[in-house]
């Protein structure tokens, strides 16, 4: 799109323009306006979040029709492992380079039905993979093949995925509950692993897990609310935090039913002020460097408005001084020209690394890898409040199976 100066638009439309600018014909979205393109030579492969996040934003805005999702559907299909000899047969990979994980399975379960891909969800295979990732202390790790400790982030993904397809019986739920409780501390907060300090960003995950496991009675509502409130400041956000930190805070209070204990109007005003008039994008905090714009901030902001039932705040008209356009960053072009002599994509050069895109992570995710290390599961709706929809979906699958039989 051509650059336009000082055009008037609603905040809602500015978000739509920004998301459209990030769309790639490859069937996924860039993470920001100068994100690196897909290039196997540097291990840069799009992952499932590159469809999940923008779709979730547009769904919450009621605007999914602005995108032709056919290419995205094909991309999602390409993530399914169709090799019968593979141990990951019928499982959804995180990317073309990365193996399936409880996280990729969870996201696929939430996302695939939205694209009419229900039949591509293989419950037995998912249950087997997730069960293999449960550790001796009851929590879940990212891969069954490594020795990494279990974490709350993976544990939530594992439990939510199994709960969504009705396969909680595939794991030791008693051990899982013990693990979650071991991360729930006297101060009311949760830690990502047992025996370490509580972290406010982990609180919603712990609450979700207790609800999924059928033990909401173990939640100490006011104790946990008080723990969270100590991080809320006069600006209307979490002390020194970003939009994502504020999202986790609001998500927790929403789950606890104690949102009324903060000044919601003040908090929402802070959230709205994170939208820049430069191109309608969102920044991590108000008045931050424009180079810090990210789709991740949009996702968090819209989710907060959605949870508070205040999407209407985006109807306000603003003046945007530049239309959002995606640009291949010059440093990437220079790097490719220096090391490969051309910006035309070639083959990968790290074929010996089977599970994770180290180069891609360093290049693509470094600007906000800290956020993903805490809770990289942005935009997924609260599992325990969607029981009815899950049951209906499960019944539909069962009916299809009986019809085939």
C-alpha positions in Angstrom: 0.0 0.0 0.0 1.1 3.6 -0.6 2.1 5.7 2.3 -0.8 8.1 3.3 -0.3 11.0 5.6 -2.7 12.1 8.3 -5.8 10.0 7.4 -8.7 9.7 9.8 -9.7 6.2 10.8 -11.2 4.3 13.8 -8.9 2.5 16.2 -10.6 -0.7 15.1 -9.9 -0.1 11.4 -6.3 0.9 12.1 -5.8 -2.5 13.7 -7.4 -4.2 10.7 -5.1 -2.2 8.3 -2.1 -3.2 10.4 -2.9 -6.9 10.4 -3.6 -6.9 6.6 -0.2 -5.3 6.1 1.4 -8.3 7.9 -0.3 -10.9 5.8 1.9 -13.0 3.5 0.7 -15.0 0.5 2.6 -17.9 2.0 -0.4 -18.4 4.3 0.9 -16.8 7.5 1.5 -13.4 9.0 4.6 -11.5 9.9 5.2 -10.6 13.5 5.9 -6.9 12.8 6.4 -4.6 9.9 10.1 -5.4 9.5 10.1 -9.1 10.4 12.4 -11.4 8.5 10.9 -13.4 5.6 10.8 -17.1 5.6 14.2 -18.4 4.6 15.3 -22.0 5.2 18.9 -21.0 4.8 18.8 -19.3 8.2 16.4 -21.8 9.7 13.5 -19.3 9.5 10.3 -21.3 9.2 6.8 -19.9 10.0 5.1 -21.6 13.0 1.5 -22.2 13.9 1.3 -19.0 16.0 1.7 -17.0 12.8 -1.9 -18.0 11.9 -3.3 -18.5 15.4 -2.6 -15.0 16.8 -4.0 -12.9 13.9 -7.0 -15.1 13.6 -7.7 -14.8 17.3 -7.4 -11.0 17.2 -9.8 -10.8 14.2 -12.2 -13.2 15.7 -12.4 -11.2 18.9 -12.9 -8.1 16.8 -15.6 -9.8 14.7 -13.6 -9.1 11.5 -12.3 -12.5 10.3 -13.8 -11.8 6.8 -11.1 -9.2 5.9 -8.7 -12.1 5.1 -8.9 -14.8 2.5 -7.8 -17.7 4.8 -7.4 -20.3 2.0 -3.6 -20.0 1.9 -3.5 -20.2 5.7 -5.6 -23.4 5.6 -3.0 -24.9 3.3 -0.2 -23.8 5.5 -1.9 -25.4 8.5 -2.4 -28.7 6.6 1.3 -28.7 5.7 2.2 -28.8 9.4 0.5 -32.2 9.8 3.0 -35.1 9.8 1.8 -37.5 7.2 4.7 -40.0 7.2 3.4 -43.3 8.5 6.9 -44.4 9.6 7.4 -41.3 11.8 6.8 -41.4 15.5 5.0 -38.1 15.0 2.6 -39.5 12.4 -0.8 -37.6 12.4 0.5 -34.9 14.8 0.8 -31.2 14.1 4.3 -29.8 14.0 5.1 -26.4 15.6 6.7 -25.5 12.3 8.2 -27.2 9.2 11.4 -27.5 11.2 10.2 -28.2 14.7 8.6 -31.4 16.1 5.1 -31.6 17.7 4.8 -30.5 21.3 1.9 -30.2 23.8 1.8 -26.5 22.8 1.5 -27.2 19.0 -1.2 -29.8 19.7 -3.1 -27.5 22.0 -3.0 -24.6 19.5 -4.0 -27.0 16.7 -7.0 -28.2 18.7 -8.2 -24.7 19.2 -7.4 -23.5 15.7 -8.1 -26.3 13.2 -11.8 -26.5 13.7 -12.1 -22.8 12.9 -10.8 -23.6 9.4 -13.0 -26.7 8.9 -10.1 -29.0 9.7 -11.7 -31.0 12.5 -10.8 -34.3 10.8 -7.1 -33.4 10.9 -7.2 -33.6 14.7 -6.2 -37.2 15.7 -7.1 -37.4 19.4 -5.3 -40.8 20.1 -2.0 -39.5 18.7 -2.3 -36.3 20.6 -3.1 -38.0 23.9 -0.1 -40.4 23.4 2.3 -37.6 22.7 1.2 -35.5 25.7 1.2 -38.5 28.0 4.8 -39.2 27.1 5.7 -35.6 28.1 4.4 -36.1 31.7 7.3 -36.2 34.2 7.6 -38.1 37.4 6.5 -35.1 39.4 3.3 -34.9 37.5 4.0 -31.8 35.3 4.7 -31.7 31.6 7.8 -30.9 29.6 8.1 -29.7 26.0 9.5 -32.9 24.6 9.4 -36.4 26.0 12.9 -37.1 24.6 14.8 -34.5 26.7 15.5 -34.1 30.4 14.2 -30.6 30.9 12.1 -30.1 34.0 8.3 -29.8 33.8 6.9 -26.3 33.7 3.6 -24.7 34.3 3.5 -23.3 30.7 3.7 -26.7 29.2 1.5 -28.2 31.9 -1.3 -25.8 31.0 -1.0 -26.5 27.3 -1.1 -30.3 27.9 -4.1 -30.2 30.2 -6.0 -27.8 28.0 -5.4 -29.9 24.9 -6.5 -33.1 26.6 -9.5 -31.5 28.2 -10.6 -30.1 24.9 -10.7 -33.5 23.3 -11.9 -35.4 26.4 -8.7 -37.3 27.0 -7.7 -36.3 30.5 -7.9 -40.0 31.4 -4.8 -40.6 29.3 -2.6 -39.0 32.0 -2.1 -39.3 35.7 -4.4 -36.4 36.8 -3.6 -36.9 40.5 0.1 -36.4 39.8 -0.7 -33.4 37.6 -2.8 -31.8 40.3 0.0 -32.3 42.9 2.4 -30.6 40.5 0.1 -27.6 40.0 -0.5 -27.3 43.8 3.3 -27.5 44.4 3.6 -24.3 42.2 0.9 -22.5 44.2 2.5 -20.6 47.0 1.3 -19.2 50.3 1.7 -15.7 48.9 -1.2 -16.5 46.5 1.0 -16.6 43.4 2.2 -19.4 41.1 5.7 -20.2 40.0 6.6 -21.8 36.6 8.4 -24.6 38.4 8.1 -25.8 42.0 10.3 -24.3 44.8 11.0 -21.0 43.1 9.5 -17.5 43.6 6.0 -16.8 42.4 5.6 -14.9 39.1 2.4 -12.8 38.4 2.4 -13.9 34.7 2.1 -17.5 35.7 -1.0 -17.0 37.8 -3.6 -17.4 35.0 -2.0 -20.6 33.9 -2.2 -22.1 37.4 -5.9 -21.0 37.8 -6.7 -22.6 34.4 -5.1 -25.8 35.4 -6.9 -26.1 38.7 -10.2 -25.5 36.9 -9.4 -28.1 34.2 -8.5 -30.6 36.8 -11.9 -30.1 38.5 -10.5 -28.5 41.7 -11.5 -24.8 41.7 -12.1 -25.2 45.4 -8.3 -25.1 45.9 -8.2 -21.5 44.5 -7.7 -19.0 47.3 -9.6 -16.2 45.6 -8.8 -13.2 47.8 -5.3 -14.4 48.6 -4.4 -14.6 44.9 -6.2 -11.4 44.2 -4.2 -9.6 46.9 -1.0 -11.1 45.4 -1.8 -9.6 42.0 -2.9 -6.2 43.3 0.5 -5.5 44.7 1.7 -5.3 41.1 -1.0 -2.8 40.0 0.2 0.8 39.9 -1.4 4.3 39.7 -0.9 4.4 35.9 -3.5 1.6 35.5 -1.2 -1.2 34.6 1.2 -3.7 36.2 4.3 -2.0 37.7 6.9 -1.6 35.0 5.1 -4.1 32.9 4.0 -4.3 29.2 0.7 -4.9 27.5 1.3 -8.7 27.8 2.0 -8.4 31.6 -1.2 -6.4 31.9 -3.1 -9.0 29.9 -2.0 -11.8 32.2 -3.0 -9.6 35.2 -6.5 -8.9 33.8 -6.9 -12.5 32.7 -6.2 -13.7 36.2 -8.6 -11.3 37.9 -11.2 -12.1 35.2 -10.8 -15.8 36.1 -11.0 -15.1 39.8 -14.1 -12.9 39.3 -12.4 -10.0 41.0 -11.9 -7.5 38.2 -14.1 -5.1 40.1 -11.2 -4.6 42.6 -9.3 -2.4 40.2 -10.1 0.8 38.4 -11.1 -0.8 35.1 -11.6 2.5 33.3 -8.1 3.7 34.2 -6.6 0.4 33.1 -8.4 0.4 29.8 -7.3 4.0 29.2 -3.7 2.9 29.6 -4.3 0.0 27.2 -5.8 2.3 24.5 -2.9 4.7 24.9 -0.5 2.0 23.8 -1.9 2.3 20.2 0.4 4.6 18.2 -0.9 7.1 15.7 2.2 6.5 13.6 0.6 3.5 11.8 -2.1 2.3 14.1 0.1 -0.4 15.6 0.5 -1.1 19.3 3.5 -0.6 21.5 4.5 -2.5 24.7 3.9 0.7 26.7 2.7 4.2 25.7 5.1 6.4 23.8 7.7 3.6 23.3 10.0 3.6 20.3 8.0 2.9 17.1 10.5 0.1 16.2 9.0 -1.8 19.1 5.6 -2.3 17.4 4.5 -6.0 17.3 1.5 -8.0 16.5 1.9 -9.5 20.0 1.0 -6.2 21.6 -2.1 -6.0 19.4 -3.1 -9.5 20.5 -2.7 -8.6 24.2 -4.6 -5.3 23.9 -7.5 -6.7 22.0 -7.7 -9.6 24.4 -7.9 -7.3 27.4 -10.7 -5.3 25.7 -12.5 -8.5 24.9 -12.3 -9.8 28.5 -13.7 -6.5 29.8 -16.4 -6.5 27.1 -15.1 -3.1 25.9 -14.3 -3.7 22.2 -16.4 -0.6 21.6 -13.5 1.6 22.8 -12.0 0.9 19.4 -14.8 2.9 17.7 -13.0 6.1 18.6 -11.6 8.0 15.6 -7.9 8.9 15.5 -5.5 10.4 13.0 -2.9 8.0 11.7 0.1 9.6 10.1 1.4 6.6 8.1 -0.3 3.6 6.5 1.3 0.4 7.7 3.4 -1.5 5.2 5.5 -4.6 5.5 9.2 -4.1 4.5 12.0 -6.7 4.3 14.5 -5.3 6.8 17.7 -3.9 5.1 19.9 -5.7 7.6 18.5 -9.0 6.5 19.1 -8.2 2.8 22.6 -7.2 3.6 23.2 -10.4 5.6 21.9 -12.7 2.9 23.9 -10.9 0.2 27.0 -11.1 2.2 26.7 -14.8 3.1 24.8 -16.3 0.2 25.1 -13.7 -2.6 21.3 -13.5 -3.2 18.1 -12.9 -1.4 16.4 -15.8 -3.2 15.6 -18.5 -0.7 17.7 -21.7 -0.8 18.0 -24.9 1.2 18.6 -25.0 4.9 22.2 -25.4 6.2 21.5 -26.8 9.7 19.9 -30.2 8.7 21.4 -31.9 11.7 19.2 -30.0 14.2 15.9 -32.0 14.4 13.7 -30.3 16.9 14.1 -26.5 17.2 15.0 -23.6 15.0 17.9 -22.0 17.0 18.8 -19.6 14.2 15.2 -18.7 13.6 14.6 -18.0 17.3 17.7 -15.8 17.6 16.8 -13.8 14.5 13.0 -13.7 14.6 12.0 -14.0 18.2 14.8 -12.2 20.1 12.9 -8.9 20.5 10.2 -10.5 22.6 11.5 -13.9 23.5 11.3 -12.9 27.2 7.6 -12.7 26.9 7.3 -16.1 25.3 9.5 -17.6 28.0 6.9 -16.7 30.6 3.6 -17.4 28.8 3.9 -17.8 25.0 0.3 -18.8 24.5 -1.3 -15.6 23.5 -5.0 -15.3 22.7 -6.3 -18.7 23.6 -9.7 -18.3 25.3 -10.1 -19.5 28.9 -10.6 -23.2 28.7 -12.8 -23.8 31.6 -15.4 -21.2 30.5 -15.9 -22.9 27.2 -17.0 -26.3 28.4 -20.3 -26.2 26.4 -18.6 -25.5 23.1 -16.0 -28.2 23.7 -18.7 -30.7 24.5 -20.7 -29.8 21.4 -17.5 -30.2 19.3 -16.8 -33.5 20.9 -20.3 -34.7 20.2 -20.0 -33.7 16.6 -16.8 -35.8 16.2 -18.5 -38.8 17.8 -21.4 -38.5 15.4 -19.1 -38.4 12.4 -17.2 -41.4 13.7 -20.5 -43.4 14.1 -21.6 -42.3 10.6 -18.4 -43.6 9.2 -18.7 -46.8 11.1 
